[in-house]
Amino acid sequence: MADRTIEEKVFVGRPFMGTMMDERRTFTKTNMEMENDETLQKFLKDNGLENRRSVMLVYGPENFMYWYGILVDPSVEVPNG
């Protein structure tokens, strides 16, 4: 397998515990919470990122976290909170 370098990125978003899945075992409700967040929407619009999203799963030995947001270059000024 060849080595591959991945450029540094910043994840702008929010984590959700696996226990926050809905009855259908999806994160639809939490995704909609994020989509309705005014700070996130302003950030996306200000940076021309309205149609981009990223998700990330972080697994532990007995649980996982689901992150919803967007990946950006480190040079992009991210909102507080």
Secondary structure, 3 states (H helix, E strand, C coil): CCCCCCCCCEEEEEEEEHHHCCCCCCCHHHHHHHHCCHHHHHHHHHCCCCCCCEEEEEECCCCEEEEEEEEECCCCCCCCC
